[in-house]
Amino acid sequence: MPPTKFKVIIVEDVKLELKGTEEIFRHEIPNAEVIGTAMNEAEFWTLMERQVPDLVLLDLGLGGSTTIGVEICRNIFRRYGNIHVLIFTGEIANEKLWVDVLDAGADGIILKTGELLTRTDVEAVMSGKKLVFNYPILEKIVARFKQAVDNDAKRQEAVINYDIDEYDERFLRHLALGYTKEMIANLRGMPFGVKSLEKRQADLANRLFPQGEHTGINATRLVVRALELRILDIDNLEADDE
C-alpha cells in the first residue's frame, strides 16, 4: 500500500500544464504533498538539495530539449537512489525516448493524452509497481506483443512445413549476414564442407521455392525467400561464435 502521506516534486516547463498537474494532485490525490515545482533542471536540483521527495513527477521535454528528462532521471538514481520517478510527458510518438527513460530507471510513463494522470497510477508507483503506463502506451505494447506472437507462430509453422533443421537455419542466417560458404564451413560446430553446403543450398532452393522456380536461385534470393517465409527473423540475425 502507498504511504498515507508522500512528498512530490513536479517538473514541468509549461506554466498552464504545471498548474493543471498541481490541480490533479490537489483534487484527485490528496495524500500527496507537493513540496515544490520546477520549470527547468537548475530549479529541480535546487529543490532536491532542500528536501528529497518520495516521488518525482518528471516531464521529459524541458526548455525545448526532448532528452534532458532522461538525463535528470538517470542522475536522480545516481545521486539519491531509492526515489520513485513517474514520467508525465507530451512526447506521444517518441518511442525511443520512452525506452531510454525506462532504462534510466523510471517507474512508468503517463502520456499527456487520453486518461491523463490518475490517482490509481500514482498510488501504483508508490506501492512499488514497475512499468506503470496509461492507455496509449498499453495499446501499443499489446499490438507489438500480438505481432511478435503471430510472427513466432508463422516462423514455427514455416520451419515445420519446409522441414528446416538447425543446420539449415544456421546456414541461411550466416548467408544473410554476408558470410561466404567457406566462412560458414569454418564455423565451430558446422560439420559440413563447402561442397556439402552447395548441395544444401540447392536442396533449400527446391524446398522453399515453388515448382518450376528452382533454377538460378543464388544465395541472395534464397535468403530473401527465407525472410519472406519468416524462417529467418530479421531482428535477430546474429552470428554464431566462430
C-alpha positions in Angstrom: 0.0 0.0 0.0 1.2 3.5 -0.7 2.1 5.6 2.4 -0.7 7.7 4.0 1.2 10.8 3.0 4.0 11.2 0.5 6.0 14.1 -0.8 6.1 15.1 -4.5 8.2 17.4 -6.7 6.7 18.3 -10.1 9.0 19.1 -13.0 7.2 20.8 -15.9 8.2 23.8 -18.1 4.8 24.9 -19.3 3.0 27.0 -16.8 -0.5 26.1 -17.7 0.3 22.4 -17.7 2.1 22.8 -14.4 -1.0 24.4 -12.8 -3.2 21.7 -14.2 -1.0 19.0 -12.8 -1.0 20.6 -9.4 -4.8 20.7 -9.5 -4.9 17.0 -10.3 -2.8 16.3 -7.1 -4.9 18.7 -5.0 -8.3 17.2 -6.0 -7.5 13.6 -7.0 -4.6 12.6 -4.9 -5.0 14.3 -1.5 -2.5 12.1 0.3 0.3 13.6 -1.9 2.0 16.7 -0.7 3.5 18.8 -3.5 6.7 20.2 -1.8 7.9 22.0 -4.9 7.7 22.6 -8.6 10.4 23.2 -11.1 10.3 24.5 -14.6 14.0 23.7 -15.5 16.8 21.4 -14.4 18.5 24.0 -12.2 15.4 24.7 -10.2 14.8 21.0 -9.8 18.3 20.3 -8.3 17.9 23.2 -6.0 14.6 21.8 -4.7 16.3 18.4 -4.3 19.0 19.9 -2.1 16.4 21.4 0.2 14.2 18.3 0.6 14.2 14.9 -1.1 10.7 13.8 -2.1 9.2 10.3 -2.3 8.1 10.9 -5.9 9.3 13.0 -8.8 6.7 13.6 -11.5 9.0 14.4 -14.4 8.3 15.9 -17.8 10.8 14.7 -20.5 10.9 17.8 -22.6 12.3 20.9 -20.8 13.4 24.1 -22.5 13.0 22.7 -26.0 15.1 19.6 -25.3 13.4 16.2 -25.5 16.3 14.3 -23.9 17.1 16.3 -20.8 14.4 14.5 -18.8 16.2 11.2 -19.4 19.5 12.6 -18.0 17.6 14.0 -15.0 16.1 10.6 -14.3 19.4 8.9 -14.6 21.1 11.4 -12.3 18.3 11.1 -9.7 19.1 7.5 -9.1 22.9 8.1 -9.2 22.6 10.8 -6.5 19.7 9.7 -4.4 18.9 6.1 -5.0 15.6 5.0 -3.8 13.2 7.5 -5.2 10.1 6.9 -7.3 10.1 8.6 -10.7 7.0 8.8 -12.8 7.2 10.3 -16.3 4.4 12.6 -17.3 5.1 13.7 -20.9 3.7 15.0 -24.1 6.2 13.0 -26.1 3.4 10.9 -27.6 5.2 9.5 -30.6 8.8 9.2 -29.5 9.0 5.6 -28.5 12.8 5.6 -28.4 12.6 8.2 -25.7 10.3 6.0 -23.7 12.7 3.1 -23.8 15.6 5.4 -22.8 13.9 6.8 -19.7 12.7 3.3 -18.6 16.4 2.2 -19.0 17.3 5.2 -16.9 15.2 3.8 -14.0 11.7 5.4 -14.3 8.9 3.5 -12.7 6.5 4.3 -15.5 5.3 6.7 -18.2 2.0 8.5 -18.4 1.3 10.2 -21.7 -0.5 13.6 -21.7 -3.4 12.2 -23.6 -6.4 10.0 -23.0 -6.9 9.4 -19.3 -4.0 11.6 -18.2 -2.7 11.2 -14.7 -4.9 9.3 -12.2 -4.7 8.5 -8.5 -4.5 4.8 -9.5 -1.3 5.4 -11.5 0.4 7.4 -8.8 -0.6 5.0 -6.0 0.6 2.0 -8.1 4.0 3.6 -8.4 4.1 4.5 -4.7 3.2 0.9 -3.9 6.3 -0.3 -5.7 4.8 -1.3 -9.0 7.1 -1.0 -12.0 6.1 -0.3 -15.6 3.1 1.8 -14.9 1.6 3.1 -18.2 -1.6 4.7 -19.3 -3.8 3.5 -22.2 -2.0 4.9 -25.2 1.2 3.1 -24.3 -0.5 -0.1 -23.2 -2.3 -0.2 -26.6 1.0 0.0 -28.4 2.6 -2.7 -26.2 -0.3 -5.1 -26.7 -0.2 -4.5 -30.5 3.6 -5.2 -30.6 3.1 -8.3 -28.4 0.4 -9.7 -30.7 2.6 -9.0 -33.7 5.6 -10.8 -32.1 3.5 -13.8 -31.1 2.0 -14.0 -34.7 5.5 -13.8 -36.2 6.8 -16.5 -33.9 3.9 -18.8 -34.8 4.5 -18.2 -38.5 8.2 -18.9 -38.1 7.4 -22.2 -36.3 4.9 -23.2 -38.9 7.4 -22.4 -41.7 10.1 -24.5 -40.0 7.8 -27.4 -39.9 6.3 -27.0 -43.3 9.7 -26.7 -45.1 11.5 -29.2 -42.9 14.1 -26.8 -41.7 16.7 -28.3 -39.3 19.2 -26.4 -37.1 21.9 -26.5 -39.8 19.6 -25.1 -42.5 18.8 -22.2 -40.1 22.4 -21.6 -39.3 23.4 -21.8 -43.0 20.7 -19.3 -44.0 21.3 -17.0 -41.1 25.0 -16.7 -41.9 24.3 -16.2 -45.6 22.0 -13.3 -44.6 24.9 -11.9 -42.6 27.2 -11.9 -45.6 29.2 -15.0 -44.9 30.6 -17.0 -47.8 30.2 -20.8 -47.8 33.9 -21.1 -47.0 33.4 -18.9 -43.9 30.3 -20.9 -42.9 32.2 -24.2 -43.3 34.8 -23.0 -40.8 32.3 -22.1 -38.1 32.7 -24.1 -35.0 30.0 -26.9 -34.8 29.2 -26.7 -38.6 30.2 -30.3 -39.7 30.0 -29.6 -43.5 32.5 -28.6 -46.1 31.9 -26.2 -49.0 30.6 -28.9 -51.4 28.1 -30.1 -48.8 26.9 -26.5 -48.3 26.4 -26.0 -52.0 24.3 -29.2 -52.1 22.3 -27.9 -49.0 21.7 -24.5 -50.8 20.3 -26.3 -53.9 18.2 -28.5 -51.6 16.8 -25.4 -49.8 16.0 -23.8 -53.1 14.0 -26.8 -54.1 12.1 -26.7 -50.7 11.5 -23.0 -50.4 10.6 -22.1 -54.0 7.5 -23.3 -55.9 7.8 -26.0 -58.6 9.3 -24.5 -61.7 11.3 -21.8 -60.0 14.2 -23.9 -58.7 16.8 -22.9 -61.2 19.0 -19.8 -60.9 18.5 -19.4 -57.2 21.5 -17.6 -55.8 22.3 -17.1 -52.1 20.7 -13.6 -52.1 17.3 -14.9 -53.5 17.4 -17.8 -51.1 17.9 -15.5 -48.1 15.2 -13.1 -49.2 12.8 -16.1 -49.5 13.7 -17.3 -46.1 13.0 -13.9 -44.7 9.6 -13.7 -46.5 8.7 -17.1 -45.1 9.8 -15.9 -41.6 12.2 -18.8 -41.4 14.7 -16.1 -40.5 13.9 -13.3 -38.1 15.4 -10.1 -39.5 15.5 -8.6 -36.0 17.6 -11.5 -34.6 20.3 -12.0 -37.2 23.4 -12.7 -35.1 26.5 -14.8 -36.0 27.4 -17.9 -34.0 30.7 -18.0 -32.2 33.4 -18.8 -34.6 
